[in-house]
Amino acid sequence: MVPENPNPLTPASGFQSAQFRYIEIHCTRLENLVNEEGKKQLSANPSTEEYFEHIYWKDAGVDRTTGEKRYTLRQFEEKYLDSFIALADKVKGITLEEIALNLESCSPALKEKLKEFDHLYNVVWPLTHLQTAGHYLEPDGVPKVATGGSEWKKYLHPKFQERKFFPTLWGDDELAHWGEGEVS
């Protein structure tokens, strides 16, 4: 008889959702998927590959003490990174952000729907994920290590991910307080 795995999700991690990565690539320019710390490390004219070296979701797959990629990230990149890069090159200049915001007739109603989508995808969903992770990773008030090894409380919160699909639609105050005051 095979013993039951006490953590059946291991070595999986939420950042390994290829479907989410594909949606993000279709929605916005790669520069919007790099957080401020990652942007400091980009060259003046980054290639698609360079953007992917600093993309926000990699933060969940890197060991903070060594800077090395964890097994889950290496495995994920081996399987999907080439397809992410190819898709990003294919949609460059024609992401949802670029198409919608370049339309001369982009109505206020469309802009509000884009903001709503941005907020739901990049604030509400991550906070829901954070709450769910807390249920499993901190049930007794003592934090456990996330399945992918990330600092899950920091990684999952939208104010640390800093991901926005349509940053030009948001006011400076909204951007400065992204994800704050939200119910989690």
trRosetta pair geometry for C-beta under 8 A, 3 or more apart (Angstrom, degrees):
i j d omega theta_ij theta_ji phi_ij phi_ji
5 8 4.8 114 87 -87 119 64
5 10 7.3 -148 172 48 123 101
7 10 4.4 56 111 -12 112 114
7 147 6.6 180 166 -111 120 93
9 12 4.8 -94 177 55 74 111
9 147 4.4 -66 112 -112 110 155
10 147 5.1 -145 -84 -152 61 89
11 71 5.9 -39 176 94 161 115
11 72 4.8 -153 146 -76 105 100
11 75 7.5 99 95 24 128 150
11 147 6.7 154 -160 162 30 85
11 148 6.8 83 171 -107 70 55
12 16 6.0 -117 -157 47 72 143
12 72 7.1 131 -129 -132 16 125
12 147 5.5 -4 75 135 64 137
12 148 6.9 -65 126 -65 32 89
13 16 5.2 106 66 -10 72 105
13 60 5.9 166 160 141 138 124
13 61 6.8 171 66 -82 159 88
13 72 5.0 84 1 156 119 154
13 146 6.8 67 -124 139 98 112
13 147 5.5 -173 -85 90 64 91
13 148 2.4 24 -83 -55 133 135
13 149 7.5 -61 -81 24 134 66
13 150 6.5 105 -149 -11 133 115
14 17 6.4 -18 -178 -16 55 108
14 60 7.3 -87 64 -178 83 167
14 129 6.2 96 -144 -168 160 135
14 133 7.7 -73 -28 -74 140 124
14 148 7.2 -111 21 -6 60 135
14 156 7.5 48 63 -98 152 102
15 57 4.3 150 -148 -178 110 104
15 58 7.6 146 176 -77 150 23
15 60 4.2 169 -30 62 141 139
15 61 6.1 -122 77 -37 148 103
15 72 8.0 104 63 130 104 119
15 73 7.7 -5 95 -95 133 85
15 76 7.3 16 109 -144 91 177
15 148 6.5 176 27 143 103 179
15 150 7.4 112 -15 -49 124 147
15 155 7.8 -68 -54 168 118 133
16 72 6.5 -94 -59 174 128 104
16 76 4.8 -127 -118 -102 92 129
16 148 7.2 175 -20 -90 109 134
17 20 4.0 55 103 9 117 111
17 21 6.8 162 97 -13 64 83
18 21 5.4 -56 -151 38 39 114
18 22 6.3 41 151 -22 70 102
18 76 7.9 -172 -69 -160 89 94
18 79 7.8 -91 -74 113 134 111
18 80 5.0 -151 -111 -114 116 149
18 83 7.9 28 -161 82 123 130
19 22 5.7 -52 -149 34 32 111
19 23 6.5 34 152 -19 64 103
20 23 5.7 -52 -149 35 34 112
20 24 6.4 36 153 -20 66 105
21 24 5.7 -53 -149 35 31 113
21 25 6.4 32 154 -20 64 106
21 57 7.0 -97 -92 29 100 161
21 80 7.0 92 71 151 153 142
21 84 5.8 -50 149 -107 126 121
22 25 5.8 -55 -148 35 31 111
22 26 6.5 27 155 -14 64 107
22 84 7.6 -122 -81 -106 62 75
22 87 6.5 -65 -130 164 78 173
23 26 5.9 -62 -153 40 31 108
23 27 6.1 27 154 -23 67 115
23 121 7.7 -142 132 -147 132 138
24 27 5.7 -63 -145 35 29 112
24 28 6.7 -45 -176 37 65 96
24 33 5.8 92 161 -99 125 131
24 163 7.5 -52 -133 -165 125 134
24 165 7.6 -137 -140 -93 65 100
25 30 7.6 10 -125 -83 75 80
25 33 7.9 -22 -82 -37 57 159
25 84 6.3 -169 -64 -156 148 77
25 87 5.1 72 126 114 151 117
25 88 5.2 -99 -150 -80 118 77
25 91 6.4 121 146 47 88 140
25 95 7.6 -126 155 -111 44 113
26 87 7.6 -57 -59 166 76 119
26 91 5.9 -127 -113 -130 53 168
26 95 6.3 152 171 -139 32 77
26 96 6.3 55 139 -19 75 101
27 95 6.1 24 114 -179 17 108
27 96 4.8 -30 -136 36 49 122
27 97 6.4 67 154 -28 58 93
27 121 7.8 -147 -115 106 172 168
27 165 4.5 -53 146 -137 119 128
28 32 4.3 -70 149 66 131 140
28 33 6.7 145 88 -42 112 92
28 95 5.5 130 -102 153 8 148
28 96 7.0 -41 -57 57 53 89
28 97 4.4 62 -114 -21 65 138
28 164 7.7 152 -125 111 165 47
28 165 4.1 -148 -53 -145 128 66
28 166 7.1 -129 -99 -54 114 50
29 32 5.3 98 67 0 75 101
29 33 8.0 -153 104 -1 46 89
29 95 5.9 -154 -58 23 53 151
29 97 6.1 -92 -13 73 79 140
29 98 6.8 92 -57 -51 97 107
30 33 5.5 -64 -158 37 47 109
30 34 6.9 43 149 -23 73 103
30 48 6.7 168 -42 -132 166 66
30 51 4.0 31 150 173 135 158
30 52 7.6 -63 -153 -53 131 65
30 55 7.3 -74 -165 -95 92 102
30 88 5.8 47 -67 -155 120 130
31 34 5.9 -56 -153 29 40 112
31 39 7.4 62 -161 -106 84 106
31 46 7.9 138 -86 52 90 131
31 51 6.9 -89 -70 -121 50 122
32 97 7.2 130 1 -50 158 170
32 163 7.0 82 148 -154 80 62
32 164 5.9 -99 -167 75 109 64
32 165 6.3 103 135 -122 147 27
32 167 6.0 -162 -120 -17 113 115
33 51 7.3 70 70 170 102 110
33 55 5.2 -4 129 -144 106 91
33 56 5.7 -121 173 7 63 101
33 57 7.9 -29 179 -7 104 92
33 163 6.1 22 -121 -124 56 100
34 38 4.1 -127 -172 101 91 127
34 39 5.3 124 121 -64 114 75
34 42 6.8 52 157 -49 164 131
34 51 6.1 -111 -52 -153 126 78
34 54 5.0 38 -135 114 116 102
34 55 5.9 -79 -85 -106 72 40
34 56 6.3 -174 -119 -43 24 78
35 38 5.1 93 54 13 66 105
35 39 7.1 -122 104 -11 33 91
35 56 4.8 95 -29 -103 97 98
35 59 7.4 8 15 -40 137 140
35 160 7.4 -7 -130 161 153 51
35 161 6.5 -137 -79 176 121 30
35 162 4.1 110 -126 47 87 127
35 163 7.6 -59 -75 -54 83 66
36 39 5.5 -50 -145 31 34 115
36 40 6.9 42 154 -26 62 97
36 162 6.0 -132 -14 -147 84 174
37 40 5.9 -48 -162 22 34 114
37 41 7.5 21 147 -11 60 106
38 41 5.9 -66 -161 37 41 108
38 42 7.0 51 145 -38 70 98
38 54 3.4 139 -166 171 107 105
38 55 7.1 136 -162 -52 164 9
38 56 6.8 -120 -4 -76 148 57
39 42 5.6 -40 -152 10 43 118
39 54 7.3 149 -57 142 33 142
41 54 5.5 176 74 -101 116 137
42 46 4.5 -51 -164 -61 109 133
42 50 6.2 107 -135 144 81 117
42 51 7.3 25 -113 -91 123 58
42 54 6.1 -112 -66 33 89 160
43 46 5.4 142 52 -78 80 68
43 50 6.4 -56 19 -167 101 163
46 50 4.0 -133 -160 90 94 128
46 51 5.4 114 134 -54 131 77
47 50 4.7 101 50 3 73 101
47 51 7.3 -130 96 -4 43 83
48 51 5.8 -51 -155 31 34 113
48 52 6.6 29 151 -15 65 106
48 85 5.3 116 131 -151 122 84
48 88 5.1 149 -149 102 120 125
48 89 5.5 -60 -58 -66 165 86
48 92 7.6 -95 -82 -68 117 130
49 52 5.7 -59 -153 39 34 110
49 53 6.7 41 148 -27 65 99
49 85 6.2 19 -82 -124 69 133
50 53 5.5 -45 -153 24 38 115
50 54 7.0 5 158 6 64 106
51 54 6.4 -84 -159 51 31 90
51 55 6.2 58 147 -64 72 90
51 88 7.4 -161 77 174 136 158
52 55 5.2 -15 -135 -19 41 121
52 58 8.0 109 171 -45 58 132
52 81 6.6 114 168 -153 146 99
52 84 6.5 124 -113 109 132 123
52 85 6.1 -62 -30 -81 154 92
52 88 7.6 -159 -57 5 110 161
53 58 7.6 -25 178 -11 29 172
54 58 7.3 -122 -152 41 14 136
55 58 5.5 100 70 -10 76 104
56 59 6.1 -35 -179 0 51 114
56 161 5.2 77 171 -162 141 74
56 162 6.7 -164 -106 57 135 83
56 163 5.6 -121 32 -65 165 104
57 60 6.1 -36 -176 18 60 111
57 61 7.7 36 140 -2 71 106
58 61 5.6 -72 -158 46 52 102
58 62 6.2 46 151 -29 83 110
58 69 7.8 -57 -165 -112 101 100
58 73 6.4 78 -144 -142 73 133
59 62 6.4 -62 -142 28 30 108
59 150 7.3 75 121 -137 72 116
59 155 5.8 180 108 -119 108 98
60 73 7.7 159 90 -75 70 110
60 146 7.7 -71 -161 100 100 150
60 148 5.7 40 152 103 102 139
60 150 3.8 -32 -151 -88 74 143
60 152 7.8 53 -132 -97 103 59
60 155 4.7 94 -89 -159 90 150
61 69 5.9 13 133 -154 100 79
61 70 5.2 -131 -172 41 67 98
61 72 5.6 -130 -126 87 103 93
61 73 2.7 120 158 -65 139 120
61 74 7.9 -180 167 -17 125 54
61 76 7.0 -111 -100 33 158 133
61 148 6.2 -63 -93 168 71 121
61 149 7.6 77 -130 63 42 104
61 150 7.1 -35 -55 -72 37 101
62 67 6.4 -12 178 -157 114 37
62 68 7.0 164 -154 85 72 28
62 69 5.8 -48 -101 -99 70 50
62 70 6.8 -157 -98 -10 16 86
62 73 6.7 10 -58 -12 57 167
63 66 4.6 17 98 42 124 97
63 67 6.8 -44 76 11 78 14
63 68 5.1 4 36 58 116 78
63 69 7.7 -172 3 -105 84 2
63 70 5.8 121 -46 -64 86 89
63 149 7.0 -34 -91 141 74 136
64 67 7.8 26 -157 -69 20 48
64 151 6.8 33 -36 -29 142 120
69 73 4.4 -119 -168 88 99 124
69 74 5.0 122 121 -57 121 85
69 77 7.5 -33 -171 4 153 139
70 73 5.2 93 56 11 72 100
70 74 7.1 -139 99 -4 35 91
70 148 6.8 131 88 173 147 75
70 149 5.1 169 -112 52 164 145
71 74 5.8 -59 -145 39 30 110
71 75 6.0 29 158 -19 67 110
72 75 5.8 -56 -146 38 27 111
72 76 6.2 28 155 -20 63 110
72 148 4.6 -111 71 -138 166 89
72 149 7.0 175 15 16 126 105
73 76 5.6 -55 -142 38 31 112
73 77 6.1 28 160 -16 66 107
73 148 7.7 89 -45 -173 79 115
74 77 6.0 -57 -146 39 27 108
74 78 6.3 32 154 -24 62 107
75 78 5.8 -54 -150 31 28 114
75 79 6.6 17 156 -11 62 109
76 79 6.1 -67 -154 41 28 104
76 80 6.0 -32 171 29 67 114
76 81 7.8 93 122 -44 68 87
77 80 6.8 -84 -126 58 23 74
77 81 4.1 23 -161 -38 72 127
78 81 7.3 25 -45 11 13 107
80 83 5.5 -69 -160 46 59 108
80 84 5.8 58 146 -27 89 104
81 84 5.5 -55 -147 34 35 112
81 85 6.3 32 158 -17 68 105
82 85 5.8 -55 -147 37 31 110
82 86 6.2 31 155 -18 65 108
83 86 5.6 -51 -142 39 33 112
83 87 6.2 34 157 -19 65 106
84 87 5.9 -57 -148 38 28 109
84 88 6.2 29 155 -20 64 108
85 88 5.7 -54 -145 36 30 112
85 89 6.4 29 155 -17 64 105
86 89 5.9 -56 -151 37 29 110
86 90 6.3 31 151 -22 64 109
87 90 5.4 -56 -147 36 33 114
87 91 6.2 7 164 -1 69 110
88 91 6.5 -66 -139 48 26 93
88 92 6.5 53 155 -58 61 90
89 92 5.8 -27 -151 -13 31 119
91 94 5.4 -112 -162 72 62 85
91 95 5.4 81 148 -76 112 69
92 95 7.8 -2 -117 -32 23 94
93 98 5.9 -159 -175 147 30 164
94 98 6.1 -106 -104 80 13 126
94 99 6.0 42 -160 -57 59 105
95 98 4.8 91 50 10 76 101
95 99 7.0 -150 88 -3 36 88
96 99 6.0 -59 -141 41 28 107
96 100 5.8 17 167 -10 67 115
96 114 7.8 175 145 -127 111 109
96 165 7.2 -2 79 172 114 125
97 100 6.5 -64 -139 42 19 101
97 101 5.9 -4 173 1 60 121
97 165 5.8 -156 -68 164 114 78
97 166 5.5 -172 -118 -92 96 71
98 101 6.6 -63 -130 47 19 97
98 102 5.9 10 169 -12 59 121
99 102 6.3 -74 -147 41 19 103
99 103 6.9 33 155 -40 60 98
100 103 6.0 -44 -159 5 32 115
100 106 5.8 97 170 -118 67 125
100 110 6.5 -158 -160 151 110 121
100 114 6.0 149 137 -84 158 144
100 166 7.7 -44 81 -107 130 126
101 106 6.3 13 -117 -68 30 171
101 166 6.9 163 -58 -141 124 99
101 168 6.3 83 -141 66 149 133
101 169 7.6 -124 -97 -54 115 97
102 106 7.9 108 58 -36 22 130
103 106 4.2 120 74 -53 101 87
103 110 7.9 -21 68 100 140 160
106 110 5.4 -115 -166 80 69 132
106 111 6.1 85 150 -56 102 93
107 110 4.7 100 56 5 80 98
107 111 7.0 -141 98 -3 45 86
108 111 5.5 -54 -147 38 35 114
108 112 6.4 37 154 -21 67 103
109 112 5.8 -53 -151 34 31 111
109 113 6.6 31 151 -18 64 104
110 113 5.6 -54 -150 36 35 112
110 114 6.4 36 151 -20 66 104
111 114 5.6 -52 -148 35 33 113
111 115 6.5 34 152 -18 64 104
111 169 5.6 179 -168 -132 96 120
112 115 5.6 -52 -148 37 34 112
112 116 6.3 38 151 -23 65 104
113 116 5.5 -49 -146 34 33 114
113 117 6.4 35 153 -18 64 103
114 117 5.7 -51 -148 36 32 111
114 118 6.2 36 151 -21 64 107
114 165 7.5 -129 179 98 91 115
114 166 5.0 70 148 -35 116 167
114 169 6.1 175 98 -56 115 169
115 118 5.5 -53 -146 37 32 116
115 119 6.2 31 155 -18 65 107
115 166 6.6 -104 -82 77 57 133
115 169 5.2 -141 -75 131 98 134
115 170 7.0 137 -125 -74 107 79
116 119 5.8 -56 -148 38 28 110
116 120 6.3 26 156 -17 65 108
117 120 5.9 -57 -144 39 29 108
117 121 6.0 17 162 -10 66 114
117 165 7.3 -46 108 54 99 147
118 121 6.3 -64 -141 43 22 103
118 122 5.6 -24 176 22 62 122
118 164 6.0 37 -172 -158 123 71
118 165 4.7 -141 -109 41 96 101
118 166 5.1 -106 -67 29 144 98
118 169 7.3 159 6 63 156 131
118 170 7.8 -124 111 -51 151 115
119 122 6.8 -70 -118 55 16 84
119 123 5.0 -32 -164 31 61 122
119 124 6.4 58 140 -15 73 101
120 123 7.3 -30 -70 52 9 80
120 124 4.8 -31 -139 37 47 128
120 125 6.5 62 154 -26 59 95
121 124 7.7 32 -8 48 15 88
121 125 5.7 -10 -150 11 30 133
121 165 7.0 34 72 -21 136 130
122 125 7.3 18 -41 43 14 102
122 126 6.7 4 -175 -7 35 119
122 158 5.9 104 152 -133 71 122
122 161 7.3 -150 -164 98 88 130
122 163 4.9 -141 -139 97 118 95
122 164 6.0 151 128 -98 168 45
122 165 6.7 -166 -33 -14 137 89
123 126 6.5 -66 -146 40 16 103
123 127 6.4 9 161 -13 58 114
123 158 4.7 -36 -111 -36 60 173
123 178 7.0 -135 -89 180 113 77
123 179 4.9 -162 -129 -94 96 78
123 182 5.9 -171 169 -82 110 161
124 127 6.0 -64 -149 40 26 108
124 128 6.3 28 154 -20 65 107
124 182 7.4 -144 -90 -164 56 137
125 128 5.6 -55 -147 35 32 112
125 129 6.3 34 154 -19 66 105
126 129 5.4 -53 -146 38 35 115
126 130 6.2 41 151 -24 66 103
126 156 5.5 168 -175 177 90 71
126 157 6.8 122 140 -136 120 16
126 158 4.8 138 68 -60 143 86
126 161 6.4 -125 -118 4 162 149
126 179 7.5 -35 77 -120 126 132
127 130 5.3 -46 -145 33 35 118
127 131 6.4 38 153 -20 64 102
127 156 7.9 130 -92 144 29 99
127 157 7.4 47 -92 -125 71 60
127 158 6.7 -46 -46 -11 88 109
127 179 7.0 173 -59 -152 112 98
127 182 5.4 -115 -76 120 163 130
127 183 7.3 109 150 91 144 47
127 184 4.3 -117 -168 -109 103 87
128 131 5.7 -52 -149 35 32 112
128 132 6.4 31 152 -16 64 106
128 184 8.0 -142 -64 -145 31 65
129 132 5.7 -56 -147 39 31 111
129 133 6.2 33 153 -20 66 106
129 156 5.5 -144 102 -153 105 121
130 133 5.7 -53 -144 36 28 111
130 134 6.4 33 153 -22 62 105
130 152 7.6 156 -126 153 70 90
130 153 7.1 79 -150 -130 106 51
130 156 4.1 158 -84 122 89 131
130 157 6.0 60 -91 -74 151 64
130 184 5.6 -33 88 -164 123 123
131 134 5.7 -53 -151 32 30 115
131 135 6.9 39 149 -26 61 99
131 184 5.3 -176 -62 166 100 72
132 135 5.6 -46 -158 23 36 116
132 136 7.1 13 153 0 64 105
133 136 6.2 -71 -156 48 35 98
133 137 5.2 -5 164 10 76 124
133 146 6.8 -9 -162 -114 126 104
133 152 5.3 -145 158 167 147 137
133 156 6.2 -166 22 -49 150 164
134 137 6.2 -66 -113 55 24 89
134 138 4.9 -38 -158 44 68 112
134 153 7.8 68 -83 -95 96 89
135 138 7.8 6 -29 56 7 70
135 139 6.5 36 175 -89 43 83
136 139 6.8 -3 -132 -49 16 103
136 144 7.9 -81 130 52 66 130
137 143 6.3 16 144 -155 93 67
137 144 4.6 -133 -159 56 69 93
137 145 7.7 -124 -148 73 111 16
137 146 6.1 -15 -110 -90 150 64
137 152 6.1 43 88 60 173 156
138 141 6.4 37 174 -115 91 13
138 142 6.7 -174 -141 71 68 30
138 143 4.9 -20 -92 -97 104 59
138 144 6.7 -156 -67 10 52 78
143 153 7.3 -61 -123 -29 140 124
145 149 6.2 -5 174 -120 112 49
146 149 6.2 -82 73 8 84 8
146 150 4.7 -28 60 52 144 76
146 151 7.7 -140 2 -65 124 4
146 152 3.9 134 -65 -53 132 120
146 155 7.8 -67 -5 42 167 136
150 155 4.5 -18 162 -9 132 159
151 154 4.5 9 116 35 112 114
151 155 5.7 135 75 -23 66 96
152 155 5.6 -58 -127 44 29 108
152 156 5.6 19 177 -15 69 114
153 156 6.7 -57 -135 38 17 101
153 157 6.8 17 164 -24 54 111
154 157 6.4 -63 -152 26 26 108
154 160 5.1 146 176 -116 71 174
155 160 6.6 -105 -109 102 18 134
155 161 7.3 63 180 -71 49 89
156 160 8.0 51 59 55 29 119
156 161 7.7 -20 -173 -43 16 117
157 160 5.0 73 75 12 91 104
157 161 7.1 -173 92 -8 43 90
157 179 6.3 132 171 148 79 145
157 184 7.9 -33 -112 -99 90 153
158 161 5.4 -56 -135 41 41 110
158 162 7.7 132 170 -54 59 25
158 163 7.1 -96 -146 43 81 83
158 178 6.0 -114 131 142 106 94
158 179 3.3 175 77 -83 109 143
158 182 7.6 40 34 22 128 151
159 162 7.3 26 179 -68 30 66
159 178 5.7 151 -103 88 66 81
159 179 4.3 -139 -46 70 77 123
159 180 6.0 62 -76 -56 135 79
162 178 7.0 99 -122 80 53 150
164 167 4.4 97 101 -76 129 81
164 170 6.6 -74 -161 3 147 142
164 175 7.3 -45 -47 -120 165 90
164 178 6.9 -96 -65 -124 117 145
166 169 4.3 15 135 10 113 121
166 170 7.3 126 103 -19 78 90
167 170 6.0 -62 -158 33 44 109
167 175 6.7 58 -155 -106 91 125
170 174 4.3 -126 -173 92 100 126
170 175 5.0 124 116 -57 124 87
170 178 7.9 33 173 -87 162 101
171 174 4.6 95 55 7 78 104
171 175 7.0 -146 94 -5 40 88
172 175 5.8 -58 -148 38 30 110
172 176 6.2 31 155 -21 66 108
173 176 5.7 -53 -144 36 31 112
173 177 6.4 -3 165 9 65 111
174 177 6.6 -78 -145 53 24 87
174 178 7.0 62 151 -77 61 70
175 178 5.9 -6 -157 -47 36 107
177 180 4.4 -85 -173 41 81 123
177 181 6.9 14 167 7 118 113
179 182 5.6 -63 -165 5 51 131
